[in-house]
Amino acid sequence: MTVTVVMVAEKPMLADSIAKLLSDGKATKRKGWNNACSVSEYSGQFMGERAFFKVTSTCGHVMSVDFPQKYNNWEKTDPSELYSAPIHKIEANPKMKMNDYLASEAKGADYLVLWLDCDKEGENICFEVVDAVQPAMRKPANGDFMNAVYRAHFSAITEKDIKAAMRNLGRPNKNEALAVDARQELDLRVGCSFTRFQTKYFQGKYGDLDSSVISFGPCQTPTLAFCVTRHDQIIQFKPEPYWVIQTTFEDAEKTAMRAEWARGRLFDREVASMFLDRIKKAGGATVVDVSTKKSAKERPQALNTVELMRIASASLGLSPATTMHVAESLYTHGYISYPRTETTSYPANFDLRGTLAQQTGDKVWGAIASKVLAEGINKPRGGDDKGDHPPITPMRAGGSVLGGDSARVYEYVVRHFIATLMRNCTYDVTTVKLMCGEEEFSFLGRQLIDPGFTVAFPWAGVDEDERAPNVKKGQKLGLKSAVIDARETSPPGYLTESELITLMEKHGIGTDASIPVHINTICQRNYVTVETGRRLVPTRLGVCLIHGYLAVDRELVLPTMRAELETQLTLIAKGEADYLAVKNHALEQFRRKFVFFVQNVTRVDSLFGVSFTTLTEAGKPFSRCGKCRRFMKLVESRPARLYCSNCHDAYPVPSGRDGSLKTFGDKQCPLDGFDLLYWQGVGGKLARSYAFCPFCAANPPFEGMKNGDGCDHCAHPSCPQSYISSGLCGCTAPACEGVLVLDPQSTGKWRFTCNRCPAVITAFEGAKKMKLKESECEECGAREVTVTLKDESKFVGCLLCAPEAKDQVNLNHAHLTAEQQQRQASGQRGRGRGRGGRGRGG
């Protein structure tokens, strides 16, 4: 009997690699029906039985948590209800149909082996996969489905690691999955409640916040607070003048030597002048001591995630999010080990020599690796073993084939690994002490003894530019010059990403996986901007938010509360704390804080009031309101909107950063009397463009319309802008349910754009007029058109079928099916699925 074993990885590329390694390259591969994943198949042995293996994957999380639909209406749901509202799991990406796909591939299978990433998130995805496939798989003889479920633990995509993981299968960890469930629910309820309340409150009052969402997050907000605290220190800093005495001495050969004054700096100009007079009066100095001691720079510990992000930001100029994206790509391609780890200590059985030997052929650092092997590997520094994954190391040579950011990150990983196996950098530090009268001065010099690990880390080398002068004890030196130098104390610089990562790690804000997400969020929300040197400068909005939180409840921004919660979540993962008890206690804490925040939001508002412009004062007159017929103002800062100061209503409009917004002549919506507007996206003749009514876009009048939809989705039977009036035919793209609608402002460059997909048809360029007729083509069902050409001659007929239109219609961007392309090549046009066809827009 042959058993069927389904194996699921976290990414398609990972599944391909695992199948290739386990099958010794004999697996056959086919595309999964959801068009996102692949399936590799091979035969072998499993638990002593003949087995047929199917290896496929997810694309990250299968499920996510959300509120039921009725709670997602910001206008009808009180944010305080979100702390007790039900939540449910929904598909993370419904278009992938991942649950159905996994179930179909697992149908009738006997065993499930989970190859998800070996961290808490991966453990959570394990149980999402279990839930998806359990109904489709065979039930074990003992009735306990989990007896047929196994978990592979691995840290690198190499033959050795993958085959070892297959030989030593374990079980998925429910406690770690529950810790992630708790974090997801807390972040959803807390984040949504605060975000919805303050977004509605502040965007309803101010017009230049320049952020689409005023978000709050239990990790995001303390992260921002670190940046604002440094900003406050800079703003509040008051420079203070001070004075230093700079002296230059010389020996008998007139060799000049600059010495440092032992007193350093003085904050009194007159006292500094008094000491200067004494030094000049002495006229020279005597060497009273020359001492040399050996010093060392320690080689680095093994590389973990936080250190990689820190170095990549400071030295490579890469954001943490970019760094981790690149590192994950290197990992899935087998170049480095798993990049999410807190451990800085190599396992006792780690093959240091074999890993180093792989790098000896590289033309850049191969010679360094060879020398270390020849001289002998030094025992790496001790570090912390967090029990998750081994440190980040290279897994195979790749310096000659990689490029761009991948090559730079890979090179750093390799150099860091080599450096951990080398000697410390040692050097002599020579200190020369002088007495000039009663004042002490000194010289300091360094001389390299052994560069050690700095051969691999040249940027960390010892600066030998300043060597100690060659003098002896008792030697007399002449005073060449002595002057007072006036200076000022200076404020600290804005936090760099590297410094922020250090603070987040120190205070327990986020994990190695979520730190880059939180930093990226505060940048996207326009709370900070990234300046030269990757320094994070808070915006007015970011500063106001943190100052406002501090005025209401300091614990909302202090890192202590989140750090304590992370500690409790870790206890859940270890099985030492009850999931429900921890989650419910934390939720009640945040609920009380939310209620208090709502009651005292005026304290925050007082700060916003002096920093931002009210909606009444913001913007410029743009189009008329259908309710009062007065001009509404266009507020262009995010979120872009029209604001009627008479009715006190705001209507979202597309952002001017993504295209252009203009009035549509004197046309009005027949439903509500609002002036129609015209939106044209970027991209030239292929851009999405449409007319829309601001009121209808915010309050969809017909079933099937969504917020933000334009007139090309409107089913009004007589409005000239609706798809009923201006639709040519159903979209020609495969499986698209949309309608090709005449662009109302494409005069001279006539085009029809799909109201659902990017398909575009252009026709009769240069023609004066184009009008849709009520009659339909007998061949394809598309509406016929009347076209007035430059010479006043006319074309009347079907754009898709009439032979005389063949050379006047461009279908290159219409996404035709194979059948339609064949018809076009033979002189016939694609079928249009005319007005009676499927997909009327919606």
N, C-alpha and C positions, 0 to 999 in steps of 0.2 A: 504493500500500500504506500502511496506517495501522499505526503501531507503538503498543504499549501501554507506558505509563510509570507505574510505581507509585512514589509518593512517600510517605515515612514520617516523621512528626514525633514529638516526644517526649510530647506531650499532646494529647488530643482537641481542646481549644479552639484550640491552636496550629495543628493541621491545618486546622481550619475557617477560621481567619484567612488562612493561607497560600493555600488554595484560592480564597478570595474575592478576594484581592488579585491573584493570577496570572491568574484567569479574568475579571477586571474585573466581578466580581459575577454571572457567568453560570453558575457551577457549580451542579449539582443535588446534593442531599445525601440520603443514606439511612443508616439505622442498621445498624451492623455486627452480625453474628449472635452475637457474644460479649457483646452488650448493654453493652459498656464503651466501644467506639469507634464512630466514624461514618466514612462514606466519602463524599467529595465528588468528583464526576466532571465533566469538561468536555473539550472538544476544542481543539487548538491545534497549535503547531509545536514540534518538539524535534529539535535537531541537523539542521535543514534538512528534516525529514520531517514529514508530517502525523501527528499523535499523538493518542491518547486517554489522558487523564490520570486516575489514581485516587489521591486523596490521603487517607491514613488515618494512624494513629498507634499508638504503644505507650502504656503508662501508666507511664513510667519504665523501669527495668531489665526486660528480658524474662527474664533468667536470674539466678540467684544461685548461689554456691558452697556446698557442704555436704559432709559426710561421708556415706558409705553408711549405711543404716539401722542396721546392726549396731554402728557406732561411736557412735551417738547414744544408746545405753543407758548412762547415767552409772554404773550399778552394775556393769556387766560390762566396761567399757572403762577401762583404766589411762590416765589423762590423758597420760602420757608417750608413749603410742602414737600420739597425734594428730599428732606431728611427722613421722611416716613413713607414716601411714595414707593410703590413696588418697582423693582428693576428686573430685567430679564436679559438673557444672552441672545445676541443677534449675530448673524454672519458678519465677520469683519469686512469681507468684500463680496457682497451678494452676486456680483457679475461672475465670479469664479465658480460659484456653486460648489464650494469645497466640501461641504458635508455630503452632498449627493455623490460627488466624484469619489471621495474616499470610501463611501459605503459601496459603490459599484465595483471598485477595484478589490475590496475586501470580501465581496460576496462569496460565501462558502469556504472562506479560509479557516484554517485550524489554529494558527498562531499569529500573534501581532508582536513585532519587534520595533521598538521606538528608538529612533536615532536623532531625536531633537537635541538642540544645543544643551550642553550640560550646565545649566544655571537655573535659577528659580523660574524665570520666564519659560525656559524650555520645558521644565517640569510641568508647568501649568498647561502648556500646549499639549503635552502628553495626554492629559486627561480630556482635553477637547477632542483629540483624535479618538480616544477610547469611546467617548460618547457618540461620535459620528459613525464608527464602524461596528459597534457592538450588536445592533439589530441585524446586521447583514452577515455576521460571522457564525460559524457553527458553535453550538453550546458545548462546553467541555463535559465530559462524562460525569464529573462530580457536581456540575451545575454552577460552579463559581467561575465566572468569566475571567476574572483577574488572574486565575491560574494559567491562562493562555496568553498573558501579556507580559512581555519582557522589556527591559530597559538597557540600552547600550551606553556605556560611559567611556568617553574618549576626549582627547584634548588636541589631536592633530589629525589631518587627513593624510596619513601615510599608511603603507601596507602593514607595517609593524603594529601601529596603534589600532587600526581598524580591525585587523584579524585578532588582536589581543582582546579588544572589546567584545567581539563576537564569541570568543571562547569563555568570557567571564561575564555573561549577561546577568543583570540584576532585575530589580523591580522598580517601577516609578514611585516617587516619593509624594504621597498625598499631602503631607504636612507642608512641604515647600510650595505645592500648588495652592493650598489654602492661604498661605501668606500672600501670594500674588493676588488671589481673589479679594482678600481684605484690602489690600492697597488699591486695587482697581475701583472697588466700591467706594472707599473713602475719598479718593481723588475725584471720582465722578460726582458724588453728592456735594462735597465741600466746594470743589471748583465750580460746578454749575451754579450753585446757590449764590455764592459771592459774585461770580462773573455776571450772571444775568441781572442781579440787582444793581450792581454799580455801573454796568454798561447802559442799562435803561435810564438810570438816574442821571449820570453825567452826560451821556450823549444827548439826552433830552433837554439839556440846559446850555451846553457849550459847543461851539462850532469849529474849534481849531485844535482838538485833541490829537488829531492825526493818527488814530489807531482804530481799526475796525472793531476791536473787542477790548474792553477794559477788564482784563482777566486777573484772577487770583488763583494761586495754587499753593498748597502747603509746603512745597519745595521751591517752586518758582519765586515766591515772594521773599523768603529769606535770602535767596540768591541775589535778587535785585537789591535787597537791603545792604548786603556787603558793598555793592558798588556805590550806593547812595551815602553810606557811612563815610567812605573814603572821599566822596565828593564834598560832603559837609566839612570834613577836616581841611580840605583844600580851601573852600570858600571862607571858612572861619579863621584861617591861618593869618596871623599878623606878622609880617617880616620884622625881625629885630636886628639892628646893626651890631656888628662885632668887628674886632680888629685882631689881626695876627702879625707877628714880627717875622719877616722872611730874611734869612741871613745866608751869605755865601762866604765860605772860608777857603783859603788856599795854602798849599804847602810851599816848600822852598823852590820847587820846580814850576810854581805858578799854576798848578792844577787846581781848578775850581771845584768846590764841593758844596752842594746845598744841604743844609741841615734843618731838621724839624725841632722846633722849640718845645720843651717839655710841658710848658704851661698851656700849649694849644692856642686857645683864643680867649680874648678878654672882651667884656661888654662895656668897658669904660675907656674912652679915648685918652683921657688924661693919664690914667694908670699905665696904659700901653706906651705912651710917650715917655713916662718916667723910666720904664724898663728899657726902652730903646736907648735912652741917654746912658744908662749903666753899661749896656752892651758896647756902645761905641767907645765909652771911656775905657773899658777893659782892653779894647784894641785887638784882641786875639783870643785863642782858646787852647786848652791843653787836652790831649787825649787821655782820659782817665780809665777807660776800659774798652777792650776789644774781645767780644765773645762770639763763639760760633756754636750753633746747635743744629742737630739734624731734625728736619720736619718732613711730613709726608701728606700727600693727598690720597685719600682712600679710593680704591676702585669702586665702581658702583655696585649696588646690590642687583640681583636679577630683576628683570624688567616686568612691571605690572601695568595695568591699564591706565591708572591715574598718571604715572610717570610718563608713559608714552604720550598721552594727551598734553601734558604740561610741556614736554620738550618740543613736540610738534608745533605747538602754538608759539613758544618763545623763539625757537630756532628755525623752524621751517615755514612759519607764517600760515599754518593751517588751523582752521577752527576745529574745536573738539569733534563736532558733528562730521566734518570732512575727514578728519583723521580716522574716526571709527569706521566710516564708510569704506575708506581705502583699506584699512586693516582687515575688515571682514572679507573684502574681495580677495586680498592676499591669502587669507585663511582658507576660503572655499576653493581657491586654486592650488592649495597645498604648499604655499611658500612659507608660511609662518604657522605657529601653533595658535590655539584658540585665543583671541585677543581680549577677552573679557575675564580678567582674573585680578584678585587682590593679593595674591601670593608673591613674595619676593625671595623665596628660597627654593633652590632646585631639589627635586626628590632625590633620595639617597641612591636610587637605581638609575638616575638619568644618565644617558650616554653622552657625556660632555665631549669626549674625544671623537666619537663618530660624528656628532653634529658639527664640531669644529672642522673636521677633515673635509666635509662637503664644501667648505668655503675656500679651500686652498687653491682652486683653479681660477678664482676671480682675478681679473687684471688690476682691480683697484685695491682690494684689501687681501688678496690671496697670499701675498708675501708675508703679511702680518700674521695671518692664521698659521702659515707654515712655520714661521719662527717660534710661535707659541708652542706648537706641537713638538718642535725640535728641542726647545729649552725645557719643556715640561709644563703641564697645566698647573696653575696655582689653585689651591683650594678656595672656592668662592666665599665671599663674605656671608656671614649668617644673615638670614632675613626672617620674615614672618611667613609661616605656613597657615593660610586661612582655611585650608581644607577644601578649596574649590577646584582650581585648575593649576597646573604648573605655570611658571612664568612664561612670558612671551619669548619665543626663540625662533630662529630660522629652522625650517624643516627640509629645505632643499635649495640648491644653488639657483639663483635667478637674476643676479645682478646684470647679466648681459642681455636679457630678453625683456626686462621691464622698462617702462618709461614713465615720464611725468611724475605725479605725486606718488604713484605706486613704487617707483624706483627710489624716491627719496625716503619714504617711510620704511621700505624694506632695507635700505642701506643703514638707516639708523638702528633698526632691530638687530642687524648683523653686527654692526660695530659695537653696540651695547653688549651683546652676547660675548664677543671676543674680549672686550674690556673687562668683563667680570672674571675672566680666567687669567688675567695678567697680573703682574706685580703692582704694588702701590707705586705711585710717583714719589720719589724721594729727592730732597734738595737741602742744601745748607742755608741757614739764615744767619747772617753775620750782623751783629749790632755793634756800632761804634758810638761810645758816649764821650761827649766833650763838656768841659766846663769853661764858660766864658764869664770871668768874674764869678758871680754867685749863681749864674743862670746855666741850666743844663740843656744841651742840645744832643741830637743823635742822628746817625745815618743808619739806614737799613738796606741790606743787599741780599740777593738770593743767587745761589749757584746750583745748577742742576747736577744731580748725582746719577739718577736713573729715571728716564722718562716713564718707564713702566706702562701703565694702561693708556697714558696720553698719546702713545703712538697710534692707537685706534681712535682716541678722542683728542685730536689735535687742538680743538678749541678750548680744552681744559688744561692746556699746558702751562708750565710755570713761566712767568715773564722775567727774563734775565736782563732786560734792558738796564735796570738799575742795580749794578753791582756795588758792593761796599768798597770804599776807597782803600788803597793799600797803605795803611798807616799803622803805627805801633804805639803801644801804651807809653805815655810820657812825651810823645811828640808834640811840638808846638806848631800851631797853625795860625796864619794871619787872617784878620777880618777884612775881607774884600768889600763887602757891602752889607748894610742892614737897613731895612725900610719897613714902614708900617703899611700893611695892606688892609683897606677897608672892605668889608663884605657884609652880606645880609643872610640871615637864616632863610631857608627856602622850604616850601610845603612839599609833602610827599606827592608823587605822581599818581595819576588815576590808575586804578587796578588794571593789571594786564589779565588776559584770560588765564595765563599760567598761574598767577597769584590767586585768582578767584578759585581755580580748581583746587589749589592747596587749602584754601579756607573751607571750601565745601567738604573736602575729605576730612579735615581736622574736626569740623563740627557735625559730621554725620549727615550732611544734607545730600540726599540722593545716593545712588549706587554707581559703581563703575559703568553700568549700562545707561543710567538716566542722567548723569551729570551733563553730558553734551546736549541732551534734549532740553534741560532746564535753561542752559546758557543760550541755546538757539531760540528758545521761546521768548526770553526777555529782549532779544534783538528783534525778532519778528513783530513783537507787540509795540515796537517803538518806545520801549522803556529805556534802552541804552543804544548808543551807536558805537560801532567799532572804528576807532581812529588809528592813526599811524602807530606801529608797534603793537597792534592788537590790544590797545588800551580801551577799556570800556567806560564811556562817558555817559552818565545818565542824562536823559532828556527832561524837559520841564514836567512831562507827564509822569515819568518814573519817580522824580523827586517828590512831586505832590502826593503821589500815592503812598510812598513810604512815610513821609511826614504825617500824612493823614492817619495811616494805621497806627503810628506811634502815639498820635493824639487821642486815639480811641482805645486801643488795646495793644500794648507793646508785644504781647506774646504772639500776635499775628505775624510779626516780622522777625522775632528773635529765633535763632536756630534751635533753641533748647527743646521746644515743643515737638518739632518734627524729629529731632534726634531721639527723643524718648519714644516716639511712636515707632521709629525704625528698630529700636531695641526690642520693643514688644513684638513686632512683626518677625524679627529674627528668632524670638522664642517660639512663635507659632511654627516656623520652619523647622525648628529642632524638636518639636513635639513637647515643649516645656510650658506652653501657654494655650489656653482654650481659644479657638478661633472666634467664636461668637462673643465671648466675654470681652476680648480685646477690641474687636470691631465695634461692638455696641457702646462700650465705654468711650472710645475715641469719637464716635459719631455724636454722642450726647455732649461731649466737651465742645466740639466745633459748632453744634447747633446753638448752644448757649452763647457762644462768641458771635455767631451770625446775628442772633436776635439783638444782642447788645450793640453790634455794629450798625444795624439798621436804625435802632433807636437814637444813635449818636452820629449819624452820617453827616449832620450839619457841620460838625467839627472838620470833617474832610472837605466839605463843600466850601467852607470859608477859605481854605487854601487854594482851591480851584478858582474861586471867584476873583482872586487877585492875580492869577497866572494866565487865565484863558479868557477868550472873548465869548460873550453869550451868543446864542443862536440869533437873537434879534439884531445884534450888531454885526454878525459875521456874514460873509458872502456878498453877492451882487445880484441885482434884479435879473431874472432870467425868463421865467414863463408864468402864465396866469393860473391861479388856483381855480378849480371848477366850482368851488363852494362860494367864494366871495368875489371872484373875478379880479382880485388884486394880484400884483406880481409876487411870485415866490422868489426867494433868494437861493442861488446855487452855492452851497457850501462845499468847496472842493477838497478840503482836507479829509482824510479817512475818518469815518466812512462817508463817502460822498453822498449828498442828499439835497433835496429841495425843502426849504423851510418857509411856511407861511406864517408870518408874524401876526397876522390878523386872526387866523383860526388856531394858531399854535400847534400846527401839525407838521410832521416831517415825513418825507417820502424818499426812500433809498433810490439812488441812481448809480449806473456803472461808473467806476472810477476813471477819471481823466488820465491816470497813469497807464491805463491799458488800451486807450483809444481816444476818440474825440466825441464829445456830446454837443449837439446843437439843436436849435429849435427847428420844427418841421413846418416852416411857413406859417400860415394862419389856421392850420388844420386843428380840429378839436375832436376829442373822443365823443361819439354819439351817446355813450352811456352816462357820462358824468360831467362833460363840459370842460375837462382839463385840456390845456394845450398839449398836443402831441409833440414828442421829442424824437430825435433821430440819433441812433448810436452807431458809430463806425469803428470797429476794432482795427488793430494794427495788422498788417499783412497784405496791403494792396488789394488787388481784385479777388484774392482768395479769403479776405477777412470776413468775419461774421458781422453783418450789418442789419439793422432792423429799426422800424419805428416802434414807439411804445408810449403808453399812457402812464404817467407816474402813479396815478391812483390805482389803476387796474393792476399794475405790476406789484403793488403792495397789498392789494385786495382782489385776488383773482376772481373774475365775475362768472366764469364758466367751469364746469366740472372738467377735470383733467389739466387745467392750467395750474402752474406752480408760481410761487413768489418769484418775481424777477422776470417772468415771461413777457415777451413783447407782443405786438399786434400779429406777428407771424404765427402765434399760437392761439389767437383769439378766434372763436367760432361765431362771431357776430354775423348774421346773415347778409347784412347790407352795408356794413362799413367797408369803404374801399381798401382799407389797410389789412383787413383780416385775411387769414389764409383761405377762407371761403371765397372771397372776391379776387384775391391776387395769387392764388395757388395755381400752378401750371399742371402738376401731376404728382403722384406719389414719388418718393425719392428713388433714384435709380441705383443707390448703393445696396449691396446685398444685406438682407435682414434688417434694413432700416425701416422704421415705421413712420418716418417723417414725410413732409411735403415740400416740394421745390416751390418757393415763393418768390415773386418778382420783387427785387430790391427797389424800393420806391424812389431812390435817389441815384440810380445808376444810369441816368440819361447819357446817351452817347457811348456808354460802355455797358450795355444792357447785360444783366446777369440775374440768374435765379439761384437762390441759396437754400439749402435744406434747413428746416427749422429744428432739426435734431442732430445732424451729423455735419462734418465739414464739406460735404459734397457741394460743388458749384458748377453751374453751366453758364457759359457766356455765349451771347448770340448777337449777330448783326451789329458789330462794332461800328460806330459812326452814324447809325440810323437816328433820325430825328425823333420818332415816336414809336412806342410799342404799347399795344393794348390787348388785353386778354378778351377773347370772345366767349360767349356762353356755349357755343357749339363745341362738341368734342370730336376728336379724331376717331374714325370708325376702326382704324387699325390698332391703335394702342390705348385709346381712352383718354389721352392727354387733351387739355383744352387747346383750341386753335388760337392763333394770334394774328393781329393785323399790325404790320410793320411799315412805317413810312420812311423811305430811304432818303438820302441826300438830294437825289434828283427828283424828288416828289413821287417817284414810282412806289408801288406798294407790293408787299408780299402778304398773302393771306393763306394760312394753312397751319399744318402741324410742324413744329420745330424739330420733332424727333423722327418724323417719317417722310416729309416732303423731300423729293430729290433735289429741288432747287435750294433747299436750306442746308444741304449737306456741308458745303464749304463755308457756311456762315455761322455754324454752331460748333463750339469747342466743348467736347465731352472729356477732355483729358483729366479733369479733376472731378468727374462725376461718380467715380468708384463703381464702374459697371461690373456686373456679374460676367462670368465666362460666356454665357449665352448672349448677353447684350453686346459684349465685345465682338463676338462672332457675327452678329447681325450688323454691327457697325462696319466691320471689315468687308462684308459682302454688299455694302451700299445701303443697307437698311439701318434704321436707328433703333436705340434701345426702347423696350416697352416702358410705358409711363405709369401704368396702374393709375388711370385717370381719376377724376374727382370721386368716382364711386369706389376707388381702390382702397386698400388698407392704409391705415396711418393718416389720419387727418390732422395730425399735429400734436395736440395736447401736451 
